[in-house]
Amino acid sequence: MIKAKNSVSGWWEKFFGKRDTALFEEEKSDLIRENALLKEKIRKNGINFEGEDLISLFNMVEVDVIGKDNFLGTPLIFIFGGDDMGLREGMPVLDSKGLILGTIKTSQQKISQAILTPNHDSRIGARIAGTDWDGIVVGNRDLRMVLEMMPLDSQFKRGDQVVTDNRNPDIPAGILIGMVSSIKESDDHLFKEAILDSPWDNKKLDKVWVITGRK
């Protein structure tokens, strides 16, 4: 009896194991076809956004930069798109490589204002890429980004990438913000903080992409 039971069990697992594998392969093929169609759509529309992973997961809106302002060290841009495109406060703004530039500050019917990460009003939850060490990237009046509120025992070094974390529901985790340039203790000696180098150039921005939600 024990032998028969094991035989039936083995047949069941063998049969449904193959079935699961077939379903997996079918789903994999569907995803490959969907990705190919998405890439073709991007090519035909002349979109040069390079963050394919983001495109496959999130709805993206491509908009033109129509103005820039750096008054009193508060860099921001004006973009041609607003309520008519579903843009709203807090949505992340990216460059063509998928790097986060800042967030939407205000949105009107057809024009929005976005604050850039060096702006002293900018606050973005962040972490050291590949680790659980997290803090907050803020802008300051020296037009730099500073990673603050890092524990004193956190381990990171110059050149490490800093990416978005998952604290803000509007901003996907894992988007590159900048690279660690220098590290020191905070003035109160309770935390570490780091100056970040920005991987993008504000002067060259003519188009940006806004993530409007998950697909």
Secondary structure, 3 states (H helix, E strand, C coil): CHHHHHHHHHHHHHHHHHHHHHHHHHHHHHHHHHHHHHHHHHHHCCCCCCCHHHHHHEEEEEEEEEEEECHHHCCEEEEECCHHHCCCCCCEEECCCCCEEEEEEEECCCEEEEEECCCCCCEEEEEECCCCCEEEEEECCCCCEEEEEECCCCCCCCCCEEEECCCCCCCCCCCEEEEEEEEEECCCCCCEEEEEECCCCHHHCCEEEEEEEEC
